[in-house]
Amino acid sequence: HFFAARCSLFGSSCHMNFLRRFGDVGIRGVLARWYDGNVRARRLEEMRGYAREVVQRLPQGGTVLEVAPGPGYLSIELAKMGPYRVTGLDISEDFVAIASRNAREAGVPVKFVQGSVAQIPLDSNTVDMVICTAAFKNFQEPLAALNEMHRVLRPEASALIVDMNHSVSNQKLDEYVRTEMKMEGMDAVFIKLMFKYFLRRGAYTKQGIEQLVAESSFRKGSVLEEGIGLKVELRK
């Protein structure tokens, strides 16, 4: 699985922008299972951090939509923190199955559904918070994605998008892998290559995100450079 996951990724990495022309880039098969194990082993505290940040913005019992939750750990950690109504929407059927299994094992009532962020299957004005981490760069229709997030949010509710910064340096990426992800050996080599030659190439610059937000129904928002990423805060 170790070798197959890496071959699967690099077999598609050169074509990320090409693939995005035909639909949102989703993770499936052996790579989805590898990603699930990697997040479970190395990134749970990061997911808990995002969940704590979401809770600070939520009313008691609020409704949350996580876009592109992958294996679902952020939504699961959020559901552990209180009686929140949490839905995860992912383009990958494999991730929906993995995330649903993870939620059952954790004993939390999170609903994971398959679908596109360009056509969110929720009614307008029904969500108190939208969160999307490490996935916005994969969306075929980023403007439609922003407009759909705006549509489902209640008035005055907010969205938080966190993703890689196209302008991040190799030095910052290497430091992140070493100090934040605490990876070494072949795993570290693989992740660094993935960051530098796959994920960063498809990521947006600060100016690119700001332009998209200006063209969207949100019209304005805050875009900050933090670590290796961009943090986008939007309000309806």
Beta strands, then each sheet from edge to edge (+ up, - down):
strand 1: 63-67
strand 2: 85-90
strand 3: 111-114
strand 4: 127-133
strand 5: 153-164
strand 6: 221-226
strand 7: 229-235
sheet 1: 3+ 2+ 1+ 4+ 5+ 7- 6+
end
